[in-house]
Amino acid sequence: MKKIKLPFIIIILIVLFISIFFLYKPNITGNTIKESTIEKTGENKVILVEFYGKGCPHCASLNSFLNKLKEKYPSLYVEEYEIYFSQKNRELFSKLAETFGTKIQGVPTVFIDDKVIVGFSKGIGESLEKEIQRCLKEKCNNPLEKIEVEELTEIIGEKSPLEDPRKTKFKQKITIPAVLGAAAVDAINPCAFAVLIILISTILISGVRKRALFAGLAFSLSIYISYFLMGLGLYSAIQTSGLTHIFYFVVAVLAIIIGLFNLKDYLWYGKWFIMEVPLCWRPLLKTLLKGVTSIPGAFGIGFLVSLFLLPCTSGPYIVILGLLSKAATRAYAIILLLIYNFIFILPMLIITFGIYFGITTPEKMERWRTRSLKKLHLIAGIIILALGIGMLIALKFNWI
């Protein structure tokens, strides 16, 4: 068996690095021109063309504002072009400014109908929204239509896409399975099982089974709230920074690394390191849990314990946050985060009710957890590895 393991892991590594090399090409140029931009946009559609720069704070604020407007106005389509890293996009910016009879004044710059809006502030945002409302009532032109088709194609090389509803639905279709898969990986993490088992065992010593039930529920609720708030905060930070594309690529690679590390724990558990709570932290964690004797205490310790769980549970969560930052609006992301974290605590609820109704005991659950450690790492490794590769493929073919 040992002779098989090493070639097996080497083959996985080779396949993954080849996949990354051939499948991923950085999309730092912003949108590329595909089919429908040069075509007539039709009534009630509002086409807004934005030129921005990575790392520009005003650009990030504008992008965050536009994301909210896209939720508010489904007929709004935004063409985004990053100019710091793309010569072609700079040429397009220059040509469009010339066509509009204006000079480049910096980024962000927005073209809507026959107007040019430079910079971003609260007042500019209000003016921009008024223009969008006007264009929803009147038929406004696509700014890029002012450039001749041949010239536009010569600058960019091909036509550029609009974010139409069909693409949005496709994003939702690939996002939901990814969220469910990553949540399942998080849910079967042995770290959370161990923590809950210790907590319930400690409270059961008092002999009051109902107290153990409510303590387990309070602990699970606390973990749910803390993880949801941490996820929402990080998602908001990613959206505001404007680094969604870069972050998406980074977390896709991170998912592959985490998947490989979990496979390592299946093949060589305990060697080098483990994808669980660090061994040096465990004595302190057990001391904290064994000091809990009440339901409010269980709820309070949940927030603290969530920090201990981060090293072994944050990987899939961060991967999903990277996916949501690229593929979901804020409202949709919040719904998916609520679902994700419910799935995450679901095994905790099952264990809590199982012990309360006498279906199992803490001792039996701990024995099962110990026996299943390597299998749990294998399942987690396969799912998160597949998710990482899938994210890179989606990025490569502009599916997201």
C-alpha positions as CSV (number, residue, x, y, z in Angstrom):
1,M,0.0,0.0,0.0
2,K,2.8,2.4,0.9
3,K,4.4,1.8,-2.4
4,I,1.2,2.9,-4.2
5,K,0.8,6.0,-2.2
6,L,3.8,8.0,-3.3
7,P,3.3,7.6,-7.1
8,F,-0.4,8.3,-6.6
9,I,0.3,11.7,-4.9
10,I,3.0,12.6,-7.5
11,I,0.6,11.9,-10.3
12,I,-2.0,14.2,-8.6
13,L,0.6,17.0,-8.2
14,I,1.7,16.7,-11.9
15,V,-1.9,16.8,-13.2
16,L,-2.8,19.8,-11.0
17,F,0.2,21.9,-12.0
18,I,-0.3,21.1,-15.7
19,S,-4.0,22.1,-15.3
20,I,-3.1,25.4,-13.6
21,F,-0.5,26.2,-16.3
22,F,-2.8,25.5,-19.3
23,L,-6.2,26.5,-17.9
24,Y,-5.4,29.8,-16.3
25,K,-4.6,33.0,-18.1
26,P,-4.8,36.2,-16.0
27,N,-7.8,38.3,-17.0
28,I,-6.2,41.6,-15.9
29,T,-7.4,43.3,-19.1
30,G,-11.0,43.6,-17.9
31,N,-13.7,42.6,-20.4
32,T,-12.8,41.5,-23.9
33,I,-15.2,42.3,-26.7
34,K,-17.6,39.4,-27.6
35,E,-20.8,39.2,-29.3
36,S,-23.5,41.6,-28.3
37,T,-21.9,44.9,-27.3
38,I,-21.8,46.4,-30.8
39,E,-25.4,45.3,-31.5
40,K,-28.3,47.5,-30.7
41,T,-29.2,47.1,-27.0
42,G,-33.0,47.4,-27.2
43,E,-35.5,49.4,-25.3
44,N,-35.2,49.7,-21.5
45,K,-31.6,48.4,-21.4
46,V,-29.0,50.8,-19.9
47,I,-25.4,50.2,-21.0
48,L,-22.8,51.8,-18.9
49,V,-19.1,51.7,-19.8
50,E,-16.6,52.1,-16.9
51,F,-12.8,52.5,-17.0
52,Y,-11.1,51.9,-13.7
53,G,-7.7,50.9,-12.2
54,K,-6.8,48.1,-9.8
55,G,-6.0,49.5,-6.4
56,C,-7.7,52.9,-7.1
57,P,-9.9,53.6,-4.0
58,H,-12.4,55.7,-5.8
59,C,-12.7,53.0,-8.5
60,A,-13.4,50.4,-5.7
61,S,-16.1,52.7,-4.2
62,L,-17.7,53.1,-7.6
63,N,-17.7,49.4,-8.3
64,S,-19.3,48.7,-5.0
65,F,-22.0,51.4,-5.8
66,L,-22.6,49.9,-9.3
67,N,-23.0,46.4,-7.8
68,K,-25.9,47.8,-5.7
69,L,-27.4,49.6,-8.7
70,K,-27.3,46.4,-10.7
71,E,-29.4,44.7,-8.0
72,K,-31.8,47.7,-7.9
73,Y,-32.1,48.0,-11.7
74,P,-32.0,44.6,-13.5
75,S,-31.9,46.3,-16.9
76,L,-28.5,47.9,-16.1
77,Y,-25.5,46.4,-17.7
78,V,-22.0,47.5,-16.9
79,E,-19.0,47.1,-19.1
80,E,-15.8,47.2,-17.0
81,Y,-12.3,47.9,-18.5
82,E,-9.2,47.9,-16.3
83,I,-6.6,50.3,-17.7
84,Y,-3.5,50.0,-15.5
85,F,-2.5,46.6,-16.8
86,S,-4.0,46.6,-20.3
87,Q,-2.6,48.6,-23.2
88,K,-5.7,47.7,-25.3
89,N,-8.1,49.0,-22.7
90,R,-6.1,52.2,-22.5
91,E,-6.4,52.6,-26.3
92,L,-10.1,52.0,-26.0
93,F,-10.4,54.6,-23.3
94,S,-8.5,57.1,-25.4
95,K,-10.5,56.4,-28.5
96,L,-13.9,56.6,-26.6
97,A,-12.8,59.9,-24.9
98,E,-11.8,61.3,-28.3
99,T,-15.2,60.2,-29.8
100,F,-17.0,62.0,-27.0
101,G,-15.0,65.1,-27.6
102,T,-13.3,65.1,-24.2
103,K,-9.8,64.5,-22.7
104,I,-8.9,61.7,-20.3
105,Q,-9.0,63.1,-16.8
106,G,-8.3,59.9,-14.8
107,V,-10.2,57.0,-13.3
108,P,-12.9,56.1,-12.6
109,T,-14.5,57.4,-15.8
110,V,-18.0,56.4,-16.8
111,F,-19.6,56.8,-20.2
112,I,-23.5,56.6,-20.3
113,D,-25.5,57.5,-23.3
114,D,-23.9,60.8,-24.5
115,K,-22.5,61.8,-21.1
116,V,-19.1,61.4,-19.4
117,I,-18.8,61.2,-15.6
118,V,-15.3,61.4,-14.0
119,G,-14.5,60.4,-10.4
120,F,-16.8,59.2,-7.7
121,S,-18.5,60.8,-4.6
122,K,-21.9,60.7,-3.1
123,G,-23.1,63.5,-5.3
124,I,-21.7,61.8,-8.4
125,G,-23.4,58.6,-7.5
126,E,-26.7,60.4,-7.2
127,S,-26.2,62.1,-10.6
128,L,-25.3,58.7,-12.1
129,E,-28.4,57.1,-10.7
130,K,-30.6,59.9,-12.2
131,E,-29.0,59.2,-15.6
132,I,-29.8,55.5,-15.3
133,Q,-33.4,56.3,-14.4
134,R,-33.6,58.6,-17.4
135,C,-32.2,55.9,-19.7
136,L,-34.7,53.4,-18.3
137,K,-37.5,55.7,-19.5
138,E,-35.9,56.8,-22.7
139,K,-33.9,54.7,-25.1
140,C,-30.2,55.5,-24.5
141,N,-27.4,54.5,-26.8
142,N,-24.6,52.1,-26.0
143,P,-21.5,54.4,-25.7
144,L,-19.3,52.0,-27.6
145,E,-21.6,52.3,-30.6
146,K,-20.0,55.7,-31.2
147,I,-16.9,53.9,-32.3
148,E,-16.9,52.3,-35.7
149,V,-17.2,48.5,-35.6
150,E,-14.0,48.0,-37.6
151,E,-12.1,50.4,-35.3
152,L,-13.4,48.8,-32.2
153,T,-12.6,45.3,-33.4
154,E,-9.1,46.5,-34.4
155,I,-8.4,48.0,-30.9
156,I,-9.7,45.0,-28.8
157,G,-9.5,42.2,-31.3
158,E,-13.0,40.7,-30.6
159,K,-16.4,41.7,-29.3
160,S,-17.1,42.1,-25.6
161,P,-19.9,40.5,-23.5
162,L,-22.7,42.1,-21.6
163,E,-23.7,40.6,-18.3
164,D,-27.1,39.3,-19.5
165,P,-29.6,37.4,-17.4
166,R,-28.6,34.1,-18.9
167,K,-25.0,34.4,-17.7
168,T,-26.3,35.4,-14.3
169,K,-28.4,32.3,-14.1
170,F,-25.4,30.2,-15.1
171,K,-23.4,31.7,-12.3
172,Q,-26.1,30.8,-9.9
173,K,-26.2,27.3,-11.2
174,I,-22.5,26.7,-10.7
175,T,-22.4,28.7,-7.4
176,I,-25.0,26.7,-5.5
177,P,-23.4,23.3,-5.9
178,A,-20.0,24.8,-5.0
179,V,-21.4,26.3,-1.8
180,L,-23.1,23.1,-0.9
181,G,-20.0,21.1,-1.6
182,A,-17.7,23.4,0.4
183,A,-20.2,23.5,3.3
184,A,-20.3,19.7,3.4
185,V,-16.5,19.7,3.6
186,D,-16.6,22.1,6.5
187,A,-19.4,20.2,8.2
188,I,-17.6,16.9,8.3
189,N,-14.5,18.5,9.7
190,P,-13.4,16.4,12.7
191,C,-12.3,19.6,14.7
192,A,-15.9,20.7,15.2
193,F,-17.0,17.2,16.2
194,A,-14.3,16.9,18.8
195,V,-15.1,20.3,20.4
196,L,-18.8,19.6,20.6
197,I,-18.3,16.1,22.1
198,I,-16.0,17.5,24.8
199,L,-18.5,20.3,25.6
200,I,-21.5,17.9,25.9
201,S,-19.5,15.3,27.9
202,T,-18.5,18.0,30.4
203,I,-22.1,19.2,30.9
204,L,-23.5,15.7,31.1
205,I,-21.4,15.1,34.2
206,S,-24.0,17.1,36.1
207,G,-26.6,14.5,35.1
208,V,-29.0,17.0,33.6
209,R,-29.6,15.8,30.1
210,K,-31.8,18.7,29.1
211,R,-29.1,21.2,30.1
212,A,-26.7,19.3,27.8
213,L,-29.3,19.6,25.0
214,F,-29.7,23.4,25.3
215,A,-25.9,23.9,25.8
216,G,-25.3,22.0,22.5
217,L,-27.9,24.1,20.7
218,A,-26.5,27.4,22.2
219,F,-23.0,26.4,21.2
220,S,-24.1,25.6,17.7
221,L,-26.0,28.9,17.4
222,S,-23.0,30.8,18.6
223,I,-20.8,29.2,16.0
224,Y,-23.4,29.9,13.3
225,I,-23.6,33.6,14.2
226,S,-19.8,34.1,14.5
227,Y,-19.0,32.4,11.3
228,F,-21.8,34.2,9.4
229,L,-20.6,37.6,10.6
230,M,-17.0,36.8,9.8
231,G,-17.9,35.7,6.3
232,L,-20.1,38.7,5.7
233,G,-17.4,41.0,6.8
234,L,-14.8,39.4,4.6
235,Y,-17.1,39.3,1.6
236,S,-17.8,43.1,2.1
237,A,-14.1,43.8,2.4
238,I,-13.4,41.9,-0.9
239,Q,-16.2,43.7,-2.7
240,T,-15.1,47.1,-1.5
241,S,-11.4,46.5,-2.4
242,G,-12.2,45.8,-6.0
243,L,-9.8,42.8,-6.0
244,T,-12.5,40.2,-6.7
245,H,-10.8,38.8,-9.8
246,I,-7.4,38.5,-8.1
247,F,-8.9,37.1,-4.9
248,Y,-10.9,34.6,-6.9
249,F,-7.8,33.2,-8.6
250,V,-5.9,33.1,-5.3
251,V,-8.6,31.2,-3.5
252,A,-9.0,28.8,-6.4
253,V,-5.3,27.9,-6.0
254,L,-5.8,27.8,-2.2
255,A,-8.6,25.3,-2.6
256,I,-6.3,23.0,-4.6
257,I,-3.6,23.3,-1.9
258,I,-6.1,22.6,0.9
259,G,-7.4,19.6,-1.1
260,L,-3.9,18.2,-1.5
261,F,-3.2,18.8,2.2
262,N,-6.3,16.8,3.2
263,L,-5.3,14.0,0.8
264,K,-1.9,14.1,2.6
265,D,-3.7,13.6,5.9
266,Y,-5.5,10.5,4.4
267,L,-2.3,9.0,3.1
268,W,0.1,10.1,5.9
269,Y,-2.0,11.2,8.9
270,G,0.1,13.1,11.5
271,K,3.2,13.5,9.3
272,W,4.5,17.1,9.1
273,F,1.3,18.8,10.1
274,I,-2.5,18.1,10.1
275,M,-5.4,20.0,8.8
276,E,-7.0,20.3,12.2
277,V,-6.6,22.4,15.4
278,P,-2.9,22.6,16.0
279,L,-1.7,20.1,18.7
280,C,-0.2,22.8,20.8
281,W,-3.6,24.6,21.1
282,R,-5.6,21.5,22.2
283,P,-4.8,21.5,26.0
284,L,-5.9,25.1,26.3
285,L,-9.0,24.4,24.2
286,K,-10.0,21.4,26.4
287,T,-9.4,23.5,29.5
288,L,-11.8,26.2,28.2
289,L,-14.5,23.7,27.3
290,K,-14.3,21.8,30.6
291,G,-14.8,25.0,32.4
292,V,-18.3,25.5,30.8
293,T,-21.1,24.3,33.0
294,S,-24.1,26.5,31.9
295,I,-26.1,27.3,28.8
296,P,-25.0,31.0,28.6
297,G,-21.4,29.8,29.1
298,A,-21.8,27.4,26.1
299,F,-23.1,30.2,24.0
300,G,-20.2,32.5,25.0
301,I,-17.5,29.9,24.5
302,G,-18.8,29.3,21.0
303,F,-17.5,32.7,19.9
304,L,-14.1,32.0,21.4
305,V,-13.9,28.5,20.1
306,S,-14.6,29.7,16.6
307,L,-11.1,31.3,16.6
308,F,-9.6,27.9,17.5
309,L,-11.5,26.3,14.7
310,L,-10.4,28.8,12.0
311,P,-7.1,27.0,11.1
312,C,-9.0,23.8,10.1
313,T,-12.3,25.2,8.9
314,S,-11.5,28.6,7.3
315,G,-10.1,27.1,4.0
316,P,-13.4,26.0,2.4
317,Y,-15.1,29.1,3.7
318,I,-12.5,31.5,2.2
319,V,-12.8,29.6,-1.1
320,I,-16.5,30.1,-1.1
321,L,-16.2,33.8,-0.2
322,G,-13.8,34.2,-3.2
323,L,-16.4,32.5,-5.4
324,L,-19.3,34.7,-4.1
325,S,-17.3,37.9,-4.5
326,K,-17.0,37.1,-8.2
327,A,-20.3,35.5,-8.9
328,A,-22.9,36.9,-6.6
329,T,-24.6,40.1,-5.7
330,R,-24.6,41.1,-2.0
331,A,-28.2,40.0,-1.4
332,Y,-27.7,36.6,-3.1
333,A,-24.4,36.2,-1.2
334,I,-26.0,36.7,2.2
335,I,-28.6,34.0,1.4
336,L,-25.9,31.6,0.4
337,L,-23.8,32.4,3.5
338,L,-26.9,31.7,5.7
339,I,-27.3,28.3,3.9
340,Y,-23.6,27.5,4.1
341,N,-23.4,28.1,7.8
342,F,-26.5,26.1,8.5
343,I,-25.0,23.1,6.7
344,F,-21.8,23.7,8.7
345,I,-23.5,23.4,12.1
346,L,-26.0,20.7,10.9
347,P,-23.7,17.8,12.2
348,M,-23.4,19.6,15.5
349,L,-27.2,19.7,15.8
350,I,-27.5,16.0,14.8
351,I,-24.9,15.0,17.5
352,T,-26.6,17.1,20.1
353,F,-30.1,15.6,19.5
354,G,-28.6,12.1,19.1
355,I,-27.0,12.3,22.5
356,Y,-30.1,13.9,24.1
357,F,-32.5,11.2,22.8
358,G,-30.1,8.4,23.8
359,I,-29.4,7.3,20.2
360,T,-25.7,7.6,20.8
361,T,-23.2,8.7,23.6
362,P,-20.3,11.1,23.6
363,E,-18.0,8.1,24.0
364,K,-19.4,6.4,20.9
365,M,-19.2,9.6,18.9
366,E,-15.6,10.1,19.9
367,R,-14.7,6.5,18.9
368,W,-16.5,7.0,15.5
369,R,-14.7,10.3,15.0
370,T,-11.3,8.7,15.7
371,R,-11.9,5.8,13.4
372,S,-13.2,8.0,10.6
373,L,-10.5,10.7,10.7
374,K,-8.6,9.6,7.6
375,K,-11.8,9.0,5.6
376,L,-13.2,12.4,6.5
377,H,-9.9,14.0,5.2
378,L,-10.2,11.9,2.0
379,I,-13.7,13.1,1.3
380,A,-12.8,16.7,2.1
381,G,-9.7,16.5,0.0
382,I,-11.5,15.3,-3.1
383,I,-14.4,17.8,-2.9
384,I,-12.3,20.9,-2.2
385,L,-9.7,19.8,-4.8
386,A,-12.5,19.4,-7.5
387,L,-13.9,22.8,-6.5
388,G,-10.5,24.5,-6.9
389,I,-9.9,23.0,-10.3
390,G,-13.5,23.9,-11.3
391,M,-13.0,27.5,-10.3
392,L,-9.9,27.8,-12.5
393,I,-11.7,26.2,-15.4
394,A,-14.6,28.7,-15.0
395,L,-12.1,31.5,-14.8
396,K,-10.3,30.3,-17.9
397,F,-13.4,30.1,-20.1
398,N,-15.0,33.3,-18.7
399,W,-17.9,31.4,-17.3
400,I,-17.9,33.5,-14.1
